[in-house]
Amino acid sequence: SYLKDHEARQLIERPVKDFTLGYEQNAADRAYNLTRGHPFLVQLLCGEIVALKNEQDPAVRRLATLTDVEAAIPEALQSGALFFADIDGNQIDNTQRNVLKFIAAQGEGKTVSKSVLCQEFGEATEEAIAHLIRRELIEEKDGGYGFQVELIRRWFV
């Protein structure tokens, strides 16, 4: 499952001893929030941040900013395509996929109520929701259902 907050932040900010890339606090926070501490996704996103920083001028190469984190997202989605495709192709059925796409289309951090989902997808909705919760793809929050991990939501957009 997910790393604890301090473990994820260590992996983001100090993955190895004497790591020379620093993070602005809001950049480190965003990397954590995008991945929720999912070990593979933290490594995926941070690997793309490092690759991006390595392409930059040496004067700005040693500090990751919020802009850098945001710029790494499309690359992470592309380089992690097999991980996301496995969720899409092997872990969910068509109804569950449609529920995920519907929730994903609402935007970052948004939730959809059970009644709206039932209205949209009919009687298979409750079973789909239960499966997606078991797979740790969505969670109940704010009186509805939303994605647990923002990078996964972005894949389904």
GIMOKA-V12355 format. One record per residue. N is the residue number from 0. RES is the residue in three letters. PSI is psi in whole degrees, 0 to 359 (none if undefined). Layout:
# GIMOKA-V12355
((N	RES	PSI) (N	RES	PSI))
This chain:
# GIMOKA-V12355
((0	SER	219) (1	TYR	151) (2	LEU	154) (3	LYS	158) (4	ASP	308) (5	HIS	327) (6	GLU	316) (7	ALA	318) (8	ARG	326) (9	GLN	317) (10	LEU	324) (11	ILE	308) (12	GLU	331) (13	ARG	67) (14	PRO	334) (15	VAL	160) (16	LYS	141) (17	ASP	32) (18	PHE	128) (19	THR	353) (20	LEU	124) (21	GLY	164) (22	TYR	134) (23	GLU	149) (24	GLN	317) (25	ASN	332) (26	ALA	316) (27	ALA	319) (28	ASP	317) (29	ARG	318) (30	ALA	318) (31	TYR	313) (32	ASN	326) (33	LEU	330) (34	THR	341) (35	ARG	21) (36	GLY	15) (37	HIS	120) (38	PRO	313) (39	PHE	317) (40	LEU	326) (41	VAL	312) (42	GLN	320) (43	LEU	306) (44	LEU	314) (45	CYS	327) (46	GLY	321) (47	GLU	326) (48	ILE	315) (49	VAL	315) (50	ALA	318) (51	LEU	314) (52	LYS	325) (53	ASN	338) (54	GLU	348) (55	GLN	166) (56	ASP	140) (57	PRO	335) (58	ALA	335) (59	VAL	6) (60	ARG	336) (61	ARG	2) (62	LEU	117) (63	ALA	130) (64	THR	172) (65	LEU	321) (66	THR	320) (67	ASP	316) (68	VAL	313) (69	GLU	321) (70	ALA	334) (71	ALA	343) (72	ILE	308) (73	PRO	323) (74	GLU	320) (75	ALA	319) (76	LEU	322) (77	GLN	311) (78	SER	338) (79	GLY	17) (80	ALA	323) (81	LEU	322) (82	PHE	311) (83	PHE	321) (84	ALA	328) (85	ASP	318) (86	ILE	309) (87	ASP	320) (88	GLY	338) (89	ASN	344) (90	GLN	351) (91	ILE	157) (92	ASP	184) (93	ASN	318) (94	THR	315) (95	GLN	320) (96	ARG	316) (97	ASN	323) (98	VAL	314) (99	LEU	316) (100	LYS	321) (101	PHE	313) (102	ILE	317) (103	ALA	322) (104	ALA	343) (105	GLN	337) (106	GLY	169) (107	GLU	130) (108	GLY	0) (109	LYS	153) (110	THR	162) (111	VAL	133) (112	SER	156) (113	LYS	321) (114	SER	321) (115	VAL	316) (116	LEU	317) (117	CYS	321) (118	GLN	321) (119	GLU	322) (120	PHE	359) (121	GLY	205) (122	GLU	343) (123	ALA	356) (124	THR	313) (125	GLU	317) (126	GLU	320) (127	ALA	314) (128	ILE	314) (129	ALA	318) (130	HIS	316) (131	LEU	327) (132	ILE	315) (133	ARG	323) (134	ARG	359) (135	GLU	36) (136	LEU	322) (137	ILE	168) (138	GLU	159) (139	GLU	128) (140	LYS	148) (141	ASP	38) (142	GLY	14) (143	GLY	201) (144	TYR	136) (145	GLY	168) (146	PHE	144) (147	GLN	325) (148	VAL	122) (149	GLU	321) (150	LEU	323) (151	ILE	320) (152	ARG	317) (153	ARG	326) (154	TRP	319) (155	PHE	352) (156	VAL	none))
